[in-house]
């Protein structure tokens, strides 16, 4: 009796065929193809040397491509892949029955004019009987790449774990815009949200999310890398505005905690960790960092370099003083995370020590990883799981009157 003929194909050939079929029938363009983006981007950012000295439009287009790739790789990954790379807890906040609610808004207030677009999310089971605290989330990317959509899954995870409304701000980026534009966006959006309890913005947001209200007296800022820098800068600017009596007297006091993970701290730092890891960083290198700060500070103000030392750009610079006091005492307590093999390690450590000396540090935690090791997808989870979950726990406890106290 003859055995029936069976076609046997190597496993790798079957996988290639499946990838090609997915490419054809899902309607992806080449730039949006997930397989292409994994091969091109994961885990490193593209080098910036090809665009140095080029026309600004060329630089913007190149970096916009990197941002699109980050969105496909991270924020728009299918559920099964996000579960593998970012972990089941983060994936569950974006997929399935426990996925959080999401609304996209354009905020307009009488005091601040047009605020930048924001995407807000809250727990799936929050209802009209629930009044939730507010978290202001700022995405990473050195203020040159990245987007709300690339890190929306983090915001959704925070919303679910902390039982909060988490709003991610879409801010302008260099090199098309300067640092002053970035700060104008994040400070303006934060002021609009923190003052939203009595505004049309707040009413519209509450209605869209289907909740009872937002308790803006229980607020926090949260970010990784450039987001960690912005999470620290927003309270500083609000505190300075309060001293100048610009209608922000209650806003900074509402921020109960600032979470800064692997933050950029000051422009063009030349610390030992920057020198040591300048070229060997597999994700955010010294080259990326130098390019980002140069683009952010170019032609800002007088163009004489003084902004790099100004409190409005440098987290290590003293805040403006008034009479015998300083606005540092008004800053919210901070939780700072650094990474041992990160170019930003030493400036993060110095920033944490400055906060400790001012009595504004909750805790400084360092993980034995590189910069990308604090992003679940880039580290294949690893230390990032512990770092992110612990930061969110501190956030939740501070928002709800928990155990974490200032050192």
N, C-alpha and C positions, 0 to 999 in steps of 0.2 A: 504494500500500500504506500502510495507516494505521500510525502509530507507536503502540506500546502506551503506555497511560497510566501515568505514574510519579508517585508522590506524593513531593514534595520538601519536607522540613521544615527550617527553620533549625536550625543546629547548637545554638544556645542552648536551643531548645525541646526538642530531643532530650535534652540534658543534664538539663533540668528534669524531664522525664518519667522518666528513669533514676533520678534522685535520689528522686522520689516513689515509684517502684516499690520501690526499696531500703528506703525508710522503711516502706512497708506490709508487705513480705514478710520483712524481717529481724526484725520483732518489737520494734523499739526503742521505748521510751517517748520522749516529747518531750524530756525532760531528758537522755536518753542518746543522742539522735540526733546522729551525727557532723557532719552538715551544719550543724545548728543550733549546735553547739558551736563550729565554725569561725567562723561568723558572729558569735557572741556573745562569744567569748573571745579569738580570735586577733587580734593578739598580746598585747593588754593585759589585765591583771587588772581586774575590775570595781571601780568606785570604792567607798570605804569611808564616804563621807559619809552615804549612806542609813541606815547602821546605827549611827552615832555617837549615844550616849546612849540607845539602845534597850535593851530587856531582853536579858540575856545569851543567852537561848534563841533570840531572833530573830537576834542576831549569829552565833551558832553555826550556825544553819540556813542563813543567807545564805552564810557562808564554806564550809560543807560543799558547797553547790551549786557554788561556784567550784572546789573540789577535785575534784568529780566531773567537771566540764568539763575540767580539766587532765588527768585520767586518760584520758578519751576522746580528747582531742586529742593527747596525747603518748604515754603508756605503752601505751594500748590501740589505737593506730592500726594499721590493717592493714599488712601487710608492704610492699606496694608504695608506700604513702604514707610510711611511716617511712624507706624507702630514699631517697625523694626529699627529705624534710625533714631527717632526721637524718644521712643518709649511708649508703652501702652497708655500711661496716664495722660501724656500730652496729646496723643492721638485721640483719646476718648473725649477730649474737650472740643474736638473739631469734627468728629465722625460718630455716628450712632445715636442712640436714644439720649445720651447725656451731653450731646453737643450743645455748646452755649448759643444764646441768641446773639445776633450781630445786626447792627444798623450802621449805616454810613451817613454822616451829616456834614453840612456846611454851616458853620456857626456865624451868626451876625448879631452883634450886640451894639447898643447905642453908645457904650463907652469905648469899645476897642475897635469899632469898624468891622471889616471882614476878617475873621479868623481863618486859618487854613483848614482844609478838610480834615475830618477826624473819623475814625472807625471805632465804635464802642461796642462792647460785649458784656454780657452778664450771665449768671448761671441759668441753665435751661428751665429749672423749676422755680425760679423767682417769680412771684406773682404780685398782685395789687396790694397785698398785705405786707409786702417787704420793702423796707427802706435800707438801701445798701450804701456802704462807703465807696469812695472814689479813688481810683488809681490812675495816675497819668503815666503812660508808657511811651518811651522814646526808643526808636529802633537803632540798631548799630550800623556800621558801614563807614566810619570815619567822616561822616557828613559829606561823602563824595559818592557812595553807592548805598544800596539797601533801600528798603521801603517798608511801609506798613504791612503790605501783603506778604512780604518775605518772612515777617515775624509775628503775623497775626495768630499763629498757633500758640506762641508763647503767651500772648495777651489773653487768649481764651483759656489757657491752662491756669493762669493767675486768677482770672475771674472765677473759675470753678473752685479752685482750692481756697481762695481767700473770701469767697462769697461777696464779691465786689463788682461794681461797674468799672471796667477797665477801658480807658479811651486812649487810642494810639494816634499820635499827631503826624500828619503828612507835612513835613517841613521842607523848605527849599534847600538845595545842596550846592556845594562848589563843584566845578569851577564856574558855573553859570551865575552863582550867587556867592555872597561873602558871609563871613561868620556873623556879622551884624544882622543879616537877613534871616539866618537860621535862628538866632536868638529872638529876633522879633516874632517869628512864627511860634516858637515853643512857649515863650513867655505870654504872648497874646492869647494863644489857645488855652494855656493853663489858667490865666486870669478869667477868661470867659467861662471855663468849666467850673472853677472854684466859686465864681459868683453866679452860677446858674440856678441856684435854689429859688431865686425870685425873678428869673428871666424867661423869655419865650423859649430860648434854647433849652433850658432845664425842663420846661413843661413838655416840649416836643420830644426830648430824649426819653423822658419818663414814659410818655405815652407810647412811643415807638418800641421801647423795650418791654412794655406791659408790666411795669413794676409800680410799687406804691410811691417811691421817691428815692432821691439820692441825698445822702447825708454828707454835704460838703464840708462839715466840720470834722469829718474823719476822712482825711485824704493822705495820699502818699505819692511819691515819684519813684520810678523804676526804670532801669536801663542797663544794657551791657555795652561795654566799649564806648563808642561815641554816645550811645544812649545813657551810659553811666555818667558821662561828663554832663550831658544835658539835664539828667535827673538832679545833679548837684547845682547846676547853673540856675535853674528856674527858681529855687528858693532864695538864692543870693540876689537875683534881680528883684524878686518880690520884696525881699527885706529892704533893699536899697530904695525901692519905690515907696515903701512905707515911711522910711525916714524923710523922704522928700515930699511926703503927704500927697501922693498921687492916687488916692482912692484904693489902696491895697492893704489897708490896716488890718483887716481880718483874714486876708488870704494866706499869707505865709504861716500864720499861727494855726491854720487848719491842717497843715502838712505835718503829720505825726511821725513820719519816717521817710528817709531817702535811701533807696537801695542802689548802690553803684557797684556793678560787677566788672572787674578788669577795666576800670575807667581810663580814658584819655584824661590827663590832668592839666598839662600845660603845653603850650606850643614849643616845638623843636627842642625837647629836652635832650641833654647829652649825658644821661645817667649810665652807670656801669652796665645795667641790664640792656639798655638801648644799644650800647657798643657790642656787648657780648652776643646778642641775638639779632643784630641788625640784618644780617644776610641769611641766617639759617632758619628764620621763623617760617613755618610751612603755610601760614595763613595771613596774619597781619604783620608784615615785615616793616623794618625801619624805612625801607624805600617807600612803601605805601604811606606810612605815617608822615614822613617828610613832605611828600607830594601833597597830602591832604592839608596839612597846616599851611604850606606855602600857598595853596589855592584859596584856602579860607581867609587868609590874612592879606592877600594881594589887593592892593588899591583900596584897602579899608581905611577909613579916616584919612590921615595925612600921608599914609604910605611910608612912614619913617621907622616902622618897626616897634614903635612904643606900645602898640596894642598887645603885643605878646607878653608884656609885663603888667598889663592892666587887669584889675580885678574882674572886669567884664569878660575877659578871655582866659585868664589864668586862675585856676582854683587855688593855687598856692599864694596868690597875692592877697594882701589884707583888704577887707571890705572897707568902704568909706566910713570914717568916724564922724560922730556928731557930738559936740561938747566933750564930755569925759567918757562916753561909752562907745561901743562898736556894735555893728549889726550882727557880728558873729554870734552873739548870745541869742539872737532871734532865730538862728537857723534850726531846722528840725534835726533831731538825732539821726545819725547815719550808720548804715551797715555796709561795710566795704569788703569786697572780695578781690584778691589778686591771684595771679598764677606764677609759679616759680620760674618757668622758662619763657616768660612773656617779655617783650621789649618794654612794656608799660609797667613792669613789676615795681621798679624802684620809685617811680613817681606815684604809683598807687600806695606804696608803703609810706612815703613821706606825707601824702595827703591824709592817710589814716592817723599818723602820728600828730599831725596838725589838729585834726578833729579831736583826738584824745586830749591834747593839751588845752583845747578850748572847752572841754567837757561836753562834746557833742558826738562822741563815738559810742555806738551800741556795741559793736564788735568788728574786728578785722580778722578775716579768715583767708588763709592762703592754701591753694591746692597745687600739688606737684604735677603740673601739666603746662601746656603752652596756651596761647591766647585762644585758639580755636577749640581747645579742650574744654572750654566752658560753654560751648554750643553743642547740644546733644548730637545733631546730625554730623558735625565736623569731627567729633571725637568718637563716633560710633557709640555715643552715650558716655561710658566711662565716668570720670569725675564730675562731668556736667550734670548727671542725674542728682548726685548728692548736693552739688553747689546750688542748683536751681531750686530744688525742693526745700533746702534749708533756708534760702533767701526768702522764698514765698512763705515759709512758716514764720519767720521773723516779721515779715510784712503783715501777715494775718493777725499775729499776736499784738502788734502795735496798734493796728486798726481797731482791735476789739478789746483793748485794755489788758493784754496778756502779760507774761512774765518777764520779757526782755527789758532790761533797764540800761541806762547809759553808764559806761564804765567810769 
